[in-house]
């Protein structure tokens, strides 16, 4: 929906692909053309690169925007597009491959002078993992080389937990990504998860569009994002901008990208990974900068240079995004599916709801639980918190379970209001509730 709207505003004809499960999805009717590419399971449709490219060839598409997930960080898919002279709206295949391989990404960043979390090379078996863990020191994280979306990660607090965690992370990585390779990383705690947004054109121009605080997470999946990070010192922000541009330049990056860092209590930040795609949380950056990132993705892919320099980027105010998921937070976050019986979307100045749902729409059971993103903007963070609470209280989605009430609970917690929350915020909230 977000990408189709950008195309429509730019006078570009859009075509969408859909699975049989998404035949009634709103984006299918909003696009100028739509093509069914397979059954409901992702492997039969949205992960079927040949089917996607075949649809693009059928409608004579000049470019493909891969969206947020599925093939968006798939180097083979980007290369397949290029082989048919279809522009891939994102970085080139070589960059995606280099940054998608977490081991290669860490090595590249170290060589570029970017601070990296202490860790190991790929652990080929449990015994090598055991040796590496002894050198790094517990607690550690076991992470999938080809991971993403919080999958293939295990926290290991001591040696007794290591073998089971190693085999579990490797098995999950093999099942989800087709690559069971894992590496070890020092577990830093407590930390904030802060990510830097960059845009880079094809002519060496790179700009830093500010940072986002994404520390409100459950099992490494983000729930709330805000920009800017309220506790980031000005000098640290300047250094993060400098390092992020260095990181992008080191891999010849083009288009929109996100460098993710862990920020400790001493103000030190460490490279975690680079997402070579548009982020789900990009609206908060758009709100504080006034830059339409999707339109610039398309322009860059079409060969246009950036029309602004770093000095022109002046983020102002505060934006907050809540991910609205079809799930029951009070029943172990059980995913929900079913028909939306009643829907009311909040409005007002600087309130935005990015979604593809509508009244009467049946949520399928095959895909991610996120069904919308509620975003607000205000001059100050306190005002933004009040605005997002007001918008959440107005949001009505009847017929299925959602996490809207849980989001309101998070936004009312002192740790969130004062900005001091870290990545263990949700776990602490759960423990306090049980106590």
C-alpha positions in Angstrom: 0.0 0.0 0.0 2.8 2.4 1.0 4.7 1.8 -2.3 1.7 1.9 -4.5 0.7 5.2 -3.1 4.1 6.6 -3.7 4.0 5.4 -7.3 0.5 6.9 -7.8 1.7 10.3 -6.6 4.7 10.1 -8.9 2.6 9.2 -12.0 4.1 5.7 -12.1 1.9 2.8 -13.1 2.0 0.0 -10.4 1.5 -3.7 -10.6 1.2 -6.0 -7.6 1.7 -9.7 -7.1 -0.5 -11.7 -4.7 -0.9 -15.2 -3.3 -4.3 -17.0 -3.4 -4.6 -16.1 0.3 -4.3 -12.4 -0.4 -6.8 -12.3 -3.3 -9.1 -9.9 -1.3 -6.3 -7.7 0.1 -6.7 -4.0 -0.4 -3.4 -3.5 -2.2 -4.5 -5.9 -4.9 -7.4 -3.6 -5.9 -5.4 -0.4 -5.3 -2.6 -1.3 -7.8 -3.2 -0.6 -11.5 -2.6 -4.2 -12.3 -2.4 -7.3 -10.1 -1.1 -10.9 -10.8 -1.7 -14.1 -8.8 1.7 -15.9 -8.5 0.8 -19.0 -6.4 -0.7 -20.6 -3.3 -0.9 -19.2 0.2 2.4 -20.6 1.5 5.3 -18.1 0.9 7.5 -20.7 -0.7 4.8 -21.1 -3.4 4.3 -17.4 -4.0 6.2 -14.5 -2.3 9.4 -16.5 -2.0 9.2 -17.8 -5.6 11.6 -15.4 -7.3 10.9 -16.8 -10.8 7.2 -16.2 -10.4 7.7 -12.6 -9.3 10.0 -11.8 -12.2 7.7 -13.6 -14.6 4.9 -11.3 -13.5 7.1 -8.3 -14.0 8.0 -9.4 -17.5 4.4 -10.0 -18.3 3.4 -6.5 -17.5 6.6 -5.0 -18.9 7.7 -3.6 -15.5 10.8 -1.5 -15.5 11.5 -2.0 -11.8 10.6 -4.1 -8.8 10.2 -2.8 -5.2 10.7 -5.8 -2.9 8.9 -4.3 0.1 10.0 -5.1 3.7 10.3 -8.9 3.9 10.4 -12.1 1.8 12.8 -11.4 -1.1 13.8 -7.9 0.0 17.2 -8.9 1.2 17.8 -11.8 -1.2 20.9 -11.3 -3.3 19.9 -14.0 -5.8 16.6 -12.2 -6.5 18.3 -8.9 -7.0 20.7 -10.6 -9.5 17.8 -12.3 -11.3 16.1 -8.9 -11.7 19.3 -7.5 -13.2 19.7 -10.4 -15.6 16.3 -9.4 -17.1 17.2 -5.7 -17.1 14.7 -5.0 -14.4 15.8 -2.4 -11.9 15.8 -3.7 -8.3 14.8 -0.9 -6.0 17.5 -1.4 -3.4 21.3 -2.1 -3.3 23.0 -4.4 -5.8 23.2 -8.1 -5.3 26.9 -8.0 -4.3 26.1 -5.6 -1.4 23.1 -7.5 -0.3 25.1 -10.7 -0.2 28.0 -9.1 1.7 25.9 -7.5 4.4 23.5 -10.5 4.6 26.3 -12.7 5.6 26.7 -11.6 9.2 30.3 -12.9 9.4 31.3 -11.1 6.3 29.5 -7.9 7.4 31.3 -7.9 10.8 34.7 -8.3 9.0 33.9 -5.6 6.5 32.8 -3.1 9.2 35.9 -3.8 11.4 38.1 -3.1 8.4 36.2 0.1 7.8 36.9 1.3 11.3 33.3 0.8 12.6 33.1 -0.4 16.2 31.8 -4.0 16.2 30.5 -6.2 19.1 33.2 -8.7 20.2 32.5 -12.1 18.8 33.7 -15.2 17.0 34.0 -16.5 13.4 31.5 -19.2 12.2 31.3 -22.1 14.7 31.4 -25.2 12.6 30.4 -27.5 15.6 29.6 -27.4 19.3 33.2 -27.9 20.3 34.4 -24.9 18.4 31.5 -22.9 19.9 32.5 -24.0 23.3 36.1 -22.8 22.8 34.9 -19.4 21.4 32.5 -18.9 24.2 35.3 -19.4 26.7 37.4 -16.8 24.9 34.5 -14.3 24.7 33.1 -14.9 28.1 29.5 -15.5 29.1 26.8 -14.3 28.6 26.8 -14.7 24.8 24.4 -14.7 21.9 24.4 -17.4 19.3 23.3 -15.8 16.0 22.5 -17.2 12.6 24.9 -16.0 9.8 21.9 -15.5 7.4 19.5 -14.4 10.1 16.9 -11.7 10.3 13.6 -10.8 12.0 14.9 -12.2 15.3 15.1 -15.8 14.1 18.1 -18.1 14.8 19.2 -16.3 18.0 19.7 -17.8 21.4 20.9 -16.2 24.7 23.3 -18.3 26.6 24.1 -17.4 30.2 26.5 -20.2 31.0 28.2 -23.2 29.6 25.5 -25.6 30.8 23.1 -24.0 28.3 25.5 -23.8 25.4 25.0 -27.1 23.6 21.2 -27.1 23.5 21.2 -23.4 22.4 23.8 -24.0 19.7 21.9 -26.9 18.2 18.6 -25.0 18.5 19.9 -21.9 16.8 21.5 -23.9 14.0 18.4 -26.0 13.4 16.1 -22.9 13.3 18.5 -21.1 11.0 18.6 -24.1 8.6 14.8 -24.4 8.6 14.1 -20.7 8.2 17.0 -19.5 6.0 18.4 -22.7 4.5 21.7 -21.9 6.2 22.5 -23.5 9.6 25.8 -21.6 10.1 26.0 -19.6 13.4 28.5 -17.4 15.2 28.9 -16.2 18.8 28.7 -12.6 20.0 29.2 -11.0 23.4 25.8 -10.3 25.0 25.8 -6.6 26.0 23.4 -5.7 28.7 21.6 -3.4 29.4 21.6 -1.7 26.0 19.4 0.3 23.7 18.8 -0.9 20.1 19.4 2.2 18.0 19.5 2.3 14.2 20.8 4.8 11.7 18.9 5.5 8.5 20.9 6.4 5.4 20.1 7.2 1.8 22.8 6.8 -0.9 22.6 7.5 -4.6 24.6 6.1 -7.5 27.1 8.9 -7.5 28.7 8.6 -4.1 26.4 10.9 -2.3 25.3 9.6 1.1 23.2 11.2 3.8 22.3 10.3 7.4 18.6 10.8 8.1 18.9 10.5 11.9 18.4 7.6 14.2 15.5 5.6 15.7 15.2 4.0 19.1 13.8 0.5 18.6 14.5 -1.0 22.1 10.9 -1.9 22.8 11.1 -5.5 21.6 9.6 -8.9 22.3 11.9 -11.9 21.3 13.9 -9.5 19.1 10.8 -8.3 17.2 10.2 -4.5 17.5 6.9 -3.2 18.9 7.5 0.5 19.2 10.0 2.8 17.4 10.7 6.5 17.9 12.9 9.1 16.4 15.1 10.6 17.6 16.5 8.5 20.4 15.7 10.7 23.4 18.8 9.7 25.4 21.4 9.9 22.7 23.9 12.7 23.4 24.5 15.2 20.6 28.2 14.3 20.1 27.3 10.5 20.0 24.7 11.3 17.3 27.4 13.2 15.3 29.8 10.3 15.6 27.0 7.7 14.7 26.3 9.7 11.6 30.0 9.8 10.6 30.4 6.0 11.2 27.2 5.1 9.4 28.3 7.0 6.3 31.7 5.3 6.6 30.0 1.9 6.7 27.8 2.6 3.7 30.8 3.9 1.7 32.8 0.8 2.6 30.4 -1.4 0.7 29.5 1.0 -2.1 26.0 1.2 -0.8 23.2 2.5 -2.9 19.5 3.3 -2.1 18.0 3.2 1.4 19.7 1.2 4.1 19.8 0.9 7.9 22.8 0.3 10.2 21.8 -1.2 13.5 23.7 -0.5 16.7 23.7 -1.5 20.3 24.1 1.6 22.6 25.4 1.0 26.2 25.0 3.1 29.3 28.4 4.7 28.7 27.3 6.1 25.3 29.4 3.6 23.3 27.7 2.1 20.3 28.6 -1.1 18.4 27.6 -2.3 14.9 25.2 -5.2 15.0 24.0 -5.6 11.4 22.9 -3.7 8.3 19.5 -4.1 6.8 19.7 -3.7 3.0 16.1 -2.7 2.5 13.4 -0.3 3.5 12.6 -0.7 7.2 9.1 -1.2 8.6 9.8 1.8 10.9 10.8 4.2 8.2 7.7 6.4 8.8 9.1 7.9 12.0 12.2 9.1 10.0 9.9 10.5 7.3 8.0 12.4 10.0 11.0 14.1 11.6 12.8 14.8 8.3 10.0 15.6 5.9 11.6 13.3 3.3 9.5 10.7 1.5 11.9 7.7 1.6 10.0 5.5 -0.8 9.9 8.1 -3.5 13.6 8.6 -3.1 14.2 4.9 -3.3 12.4 4.9 -6.6 14.3 8.0 -7.9 17.7 6.6 -6.9 16.9 3.3 -8.7 16.0 5.4 -11.7 19.4 7.1 -11.7 18.5 10.4 -10.1 21.0 12.0 -7.8 20.1 13.1 -4.3 18.8 16.7 -4.3 20.0 17.4 -0.7 23.3 17.3 1.2 23.9 16.4 4.8 23.7 20.0 5.8 20.1 20.1 4.5 18.9 17.3 6.8 17.5 19.0 9.9 15.3 16.5 11.8 12.9 18.3 14.2 10.3 17.2 16.7 9.5 13.6 17.7 7.7 10.7 15.9 6.5 7.5 17.5 5.3 4.3 15.7 3.3 1.5 17.3 3.1 -1.8 15.4 -0.5 -3.1 15.5 -0.4 -6.9 15.4 -3.2 -9.5 15.2 -2.3 -11.3 18.3 -3.3 -11.7 22.0 -0.6 -10.3 24.2 -2.4 -11.6 27.3 -2.4 -15.2 26.0 1.3 -15.7 25.2 0.9 -13.5 22.1 -1.1 -16.1 20.3 -1.5 -15.1 16.6 -5.0 -14.2 15.6 -6.8 -14.6 12.3 -10.4 -13.9 11.3 -12.7 -11.3 9.9 -12.6 -7.6 10.9 -16.2 -6.8 11.9 -15.7 -3.1 12.7 -12.9 -0.7 11.9 -12.3 2.9 12.9 -9.0 4.5 12.1 -7.9 7.5 14.2 -7.3 10.9 12.6 -6.2 14.4 13.4 -3.1 16.5 12.7 0.1 14.4 12.2 -1.6 11.1 12.8 -0.9 8.4 10.3 -2.1 4.8 10.0 -0.3 2.6 7.5 -2.4 -0.5 6.8 -3.9 -2.7 4.3 -6.9 -3.8 6.3 -10.6 -2.8 5.9 -13.9 -3.5 7.5 -15.0 -7.0 6.4 -11.5 -8.1 5.5 -10.4 -11.6 6.7 -6.9 -11.7 8.1 -5.2 -14.8 6.7 -3.3 -17.2 9.0 -0.2 -17.6 6.7 1.8 -14.4 7.2 3.3 -12.0 9.7 0.9 -10.8 12.5 1.5 -7.1 11.8 -1.7 -5.6 10.3 -0.9 -1.9 10.7 1.4 0.8 11.9 0.1 3.8 13.9 2.5 6.8 13.7 2.3 10.3 15.2 4.4 13.4 15.1 4.7 16.3 17.6 7.1 19.1 18.4 8.2 17.4 21.7 8.4 13.8 22.9 5.9 14.4 25.7 3.4 15.7 23.2 4.1 12.8 20.9 3.4 10.3 23.7 0.1 12.0 24.6 -0.8 12.0 20.9 0.0 8.3 20.3 -2.0 7.4 23.4 -5.0 9.4 22.2 -4.8 7.8 18.7 -4.6 4.3 20.2 -7.6 5.0 22.4 -9.5 5.9 19.2 -8.4 3.0 17.1 -11.1 0.3 16.9 -10.5 -3.1 15.4 -13.3 -5.6 16.3 -13.5 -9.2 15.3 -9.9 -10.2 16.0 -7.5 -9.8 18.9 -4.9 -7.1 18.6 -2.0 -5.7 20.8 -3.5 -2.2 20.9 -4.3 -2.3 24.6 -0.8 -3.7 25.3 0.7 -0.9 23.4 -1.2 1.6 25.6 0.2 -0.2 28.6 3.7 0.1 27.4 3.3 3.8 26.7 2.1 4.4 30.2 5.1 2.8 31.9 7.5 5.2 33.6 10.5 3.6 31.9 9.1 4.4 28.5 7.9 7.9 29.5 11.4 8.9 30.8 13.1 7.3 27.8 15.3 5.1 30.0 14.0 1.8 28.6 16.4 -0.8 27.2 15.9 -4.0 25.1 14.8 -6.0 28.2 11.9 -3.6 28.8 9.1 -6.1 27.7 10.6 -8.9 29.7 10.8 -6.8 32.8 7.2 -5.7 32.3 6.1 -9.3 32.0 8.0 -10.3 35.2 6.5 -7.3 37.1 3.0 -8.3 36.0 3.5 -11.9 37.1 4.9 -10.8 40.4 
